[in-house]
Amino acid sequence: MDYSFRSYQMELLDGTEVPAADIRRNLYELEKINRQLGGHAVTLKGFSQLANHLKKIQVCEIGCGGGDNMKVIENEFTGKVPDLTFLGVDINPDCISVAENLKWRSPARFLVNDYKKVKFESGPDIIFCSLFCHHFNESSLVEMFRWMYENSKLGFFINDLHRHPLAYHSIRILTFLFSKSYLVKHDAPLSVLRGFKKKELEALLIRAGITQFTIQWKWAFRWLIVVHR
């Protein structure tokens, strides 16, 4: 298998007729993967690099899925950020339904929408996405990076996958052995093949007109991209 180039094979989750029960199972298993393989830790690092000890922060996640990334931020930073509010955006209503039913302590609202169609009177302080970028082609990613930059006050961060043979074979074996979701078994390895090399991310950010950024490799085979306004 050639890992030099991204795959553009469509993930099953990007289909339009996935039953709600299958989506819920997929989200449940993805949360476990994020928790056990360090994905949530990457999200917390990205948030902390932009939060700057502020007392009031509005956070927006695009492609929020079941809301577990924002929930992890809430659990870690409640009390540290006294006024913390959340906005989750996802085009899939079944994902938003799962997110809305989490037990939120902070103000949290959710929109079923394409992120590009969301208009802010006053943009969020921090915008982020996790395991979202690899669903898009390069032109769409350039558009996304511009949108995140233009609509955030403090900046944005991205948590996504490093395309690497060890990452691919590891997640393929783990999901084959332990997953009960056909979506996870199919999409998790494919997600790695749709992931990124560092030079690809650098080129996309520069195409978007963003020249000041950091890209850090994090366990397990994740990239953390942080852009300050």
C-alpha positions as CSV (number, residue, x, y, z in Angstrom):
1,M,0.0,0.0,0.0
2,D,1.3,3.5,-0.9
3,Y,1.1,5.9,1.9
4,S,2.7,8.8,-0.1
5,F,-0.7,10.2,-1.1
6,R,-4.0,10.6,0.7
7,S,-6.9,8.3,-0.1
8,Y,-10.1,9.8,-1.4
9,Q,-12.3,6.8,-0.8
10,M,-15.5,7.9,0.9
11,E,-16.1,6.9,4.5
12,L,-19.4,5.1,5.3
13,L,-20.2,7.7,7.9
14,D,-20.2,10.4,5.2
15,G,-23.2,8.6,3.5
16,T,-26.7,10.0,3.8
17,E,-28.6,6.9,4.9
18,V,-26.8,5.6,7.9
19,P,-29.3,4.5,10.6
20,A,-29.3,6.5,13.8
21,A,-28.6,3.5,16.0
22,D,-25.5,2.7,14.0
23,I,-24.3,6.3,14.3
24,R,-24.8,6.2,18.0
25,R,-22.7,3.0,18.3
26,N,-20.0,4.6,16.1
27,L,-19.9,7.7,18.3
28,Y,-19.7,5.6,21.4
29,E,-16.7,3.6,20.1
30,L,-14.9,6.7,18.7
31,E,-15.1,8.3,22.2
32,K,-13.5,5.3,23.7
33,I,-10.8,5.3,21.1
34,N,-10.2,9.0,21.7
35,R,-10.0,8.5,25.4
36,Q,-7.8,5.4,25.5
37,L,-5.4,6.3,22.6
38,G,-4.8,9.9,23.7
39,G,-7.0,11.8,21.2
40,H,-8.7,13.8,24.0
41,A,-5.4,14.7,25.5
42,V,-4.4,16.3,22.2
43,T,-7.7,18.4,22.2
44,L,-6.9,19.6,25.8
45,K,-3.4,20.6,24.7
46,G,-4.8,22.6,21.8
47,F,-7.3,24.4,23.9
48,S,-4.8,25.2,26.7
49,Q,-2.4,26.8,24.1
50,L,-5.1,29.3,23.1
51,A,-7.0,29.8,26.3
52,N,-4.2,32.0,27.9
53,H,-5.7,31.8,31.4
54,L,-8.7,33.9,30.3
55,K,-11.8,33.9,32.5
56,K,-14.4,34.0,29.8
57,I,-14.2,31.8,26.7
58,Q,-16.7,30.8,24.0
59,V,-15.6,27.6,22.2
60,C,-17.0,26.4,18.9
61,E,-16.4,22.9,17.5
62,I,-17.2,22.3,13.9
63,G,-18.0,18.7,12.9
64,C,-18.7,18.1,16.6
65,G,-20.1,14.6,16.3
66,G,-21.4,13.4,19.7
67,G,-19.9,16.4,21.6
68,D,-17.3,14.3,23.5
69,N,-14.4,16.7,22.6
70,M,-16.2,19.7,24.1
71,K,-17.3,17.6,27.1
72,V,-13.7,16.8,27.8
73,I,-12.8,20.5,27.7
74,E,-15.7,21.2,30.1
75,N,-14.6,18.5,32.5
76,E,-11.0,19.8,32.5
77,F,-11.5,23.5,32.5
78,T,-14.6,24.1,34.6
79,G,-13.4,26.3,37.5
80,K,-10.2,27.2,35.7
81,V,-12.3,29.2,33.2
82,P,-15.3,30.5,35.2
83,D,-17.3,31.6,32.2
84,L,-17.0,28.8,29.6
85,T,-19.7,28.3,26.9
86,F,-19.9,25.9,24.0
87,L,-21.3,25.8,20.5
88,G,-21.3,22.6,18.5
89,V,-22.0,22.5,14.8
90,D,-22.6,19.3,12.8
91,I,-24.4,18.6,9.6
92,N,-25.8,15.3,10.9
93,P,-28.9,15.6,13.1
94,D,-28.3,12.2,14.7
95,C,-24.9,13.4,15.9
96,I,-26.3,16.6,17.3
97,S,-29.0,14.6,19.1
98,V,-26.3,12.6,20.9
99,A,-24.4,15.7,21.8
100,E,-27.5,17.5,23.2
101,N,-28.2,14.6,25.5
102,L,-24.8,14.7,27.3
103,K,-25.0,16.1,30.8
104,W,-23.7,19.6,30.3
105,R,-22.9,21.8,33.3
106,S,-21.8,24.8,31.2
107,P,-24.1,26.6,28.7
108,A,-24.0,24.6,25.5
109,R,-26.0,24.9,22.3
110,F,-25.9,23.0,19.0
111,L,-26.7,23.6,15.4
112,V,-27.5,21.2,12.7
113,N,-25.8,22.9,9.8
114,D,-22.9,23.0,7.4
115,Y,-20.3,25.0,9.2
116,K,-19.8,27.3,6.2
117,K,-23.4,28.5,6.5
118,V,-23.0,29.5,10.1
119,K,-23.0,33.3,10.6
120,F,-21.8,34.9,13.8
121,E,-22.7,38.3,15.2
122,S,-19.6,38.0,17.3
123,G,-17.3,35.1,16.6
124,P,-16.3,32.5,19.2
125,D,-13.0,33.0,21.0
126,I,-11.7,29.6,20.0
127,I,-12.8,27.4,17.1
128,F,-11.6,23.8,16.7
129,C,-12.2,20.5,15.0
130,S,-11.1,17.0,15.8
131,L,-11.0,14.1,13.3
132,F,-12.9,16.4,10.9
133,C,-10.4,17.6,8.3
134,H,-9.5,14.3,6.8
135,H,-13.1,14.0,5.5
136,F,-12.3,16.9,3.0
137,N,-10.3,17.4,-0.1
138,E,-7.5,20.0,-0.3
139,S,-9.6,22.9,-1.8
140,S,-12.2,22.4,0.9
141,L,-9.6,22.4,3.6
142,V,-8.1,25.7,2.4
143,E,-11.6,27.2,2.6
144,M,-12.1,25.7,6.1
145,F,-8.8,27.1,7.4
146,R,-9.7,30.5,6.2
147,W,-13.2,30.3,7.7
148,M,-11.8,29.2,11.1
149,Y,-9.2,32.0,11.1
150,E,-11.6,34.7,10.0
151,N,-14.3,33.7,12.5
152,S,-12.2,33.1,15.7
153,K,-11.1,35.8,18.0
154,L,-8.1,34.1,19.7
155,G,-7.4,31.5,17.0
156,F,-8.2,27.9,16.1
157,F,-6.7,24.4,16.6
158,I,-7.0,21.1,14.8
159,N,-6.6,17.6,16.0
160,D,-6.3,15.1,13.2
161,L,-4.5,12.0,11.9
162,H,-1.0,11.3,10.8
163,R,-1.0,9.0,7.8
164,H,1.5,6.3,8.7
165,P,1.6,2.5,8.1
166,L,1.9,1.7,11.8
167,A,-1.1,3.9,12.6
168,Y,-3.1,2.1,9.8
169,H,-2.2,-1.4,10.7
170,S,-2.6,-0.8,14.5
171,I,-6.1,0.6,14.2
172,R,-7.1,-2.0,11.6
173,I,-6.2,-4.8,14.0
174,L,-7.7,-3.1,17.1
175,T,-11.0,-2.4,15.5
176,F,-11.2,-5.9,13.9
177,L,-10.6,-7.5,17.4
178,F,-12.7,-5.2,19.6
179,S,-15.2,-3.1,17.6
180,K,-18.8,-4.0,17.3
181,S,-19.5,-1.2,14.8
182,Y,-19.2,-1.9,11.1
183,L,-18.7,1.9,10.7
184,V,-15.7,1.9,13.0
185,K,-14.2,-1.2,11.4
186,H,-14.4,0.3,7.9
187,D,-13.9,4.0,8.6
188,A,-11.2,4.0,11.3
189,P,-8.4,2.5,9.1
190,L,-9.6,4.5,6.1
191,S,-9.5,7.6,8.1
192,V,-5.7,7.1,8.6
193,L,-5.3,6.7,4.8
194,R,-7.2,10.0,4.4
195,G,-4.9,11.6,7.0
196,F,-1.9,13.9,6.5
197,K,1.8,14.3,6.3
198,K,3.2,17.4,8.0
199,K,4.3,19.0,4.7
200,E,0.8,18.6,3.3
201,L,-0.7,20.5,6.3
202,E,2.0,23.2,6.0
203,A,1.2,23.7,2.3
204,L,-2.5,23.9,2.9
205,L,-2.2,26.5,5.7
206,I,0.0,28.6,3.5
207,R,-2.5,28.3,0.7
208,A,-5.1,29.6,3.1
209,G,-2.9,32.7,3.7
210,I,-1.9,31.6,7.2
211,T,1.8,31.8,7.8
212,Q,2.0,31.8,11.7
213,F,1.2,28.4,13.0
214,T,2.6,25.4,14.9
215,I,2.2,21.7,13.9
216,Q,3.1,19.3,16.7
217,W,3.2,15.5,16.5
218,K,1.3,13.9,19.4
219,W,0.7,10.3,20.5
220,A,-0.9,8.3,19.0
221,F,-0.2,9.4,15.4
222,R,-2.0,12.8,15.7
223,W,-1.2,16.2,14.5
224,L,-2.0,19.2,16.7
225,I,-2.2,22.4,14.6
226,V,-2.5,25.7,16.5
227,V,-3.1,29.1,14.9
228,H,-3.1,32.3,17.0
229,R,-4.9,35.4,15.7
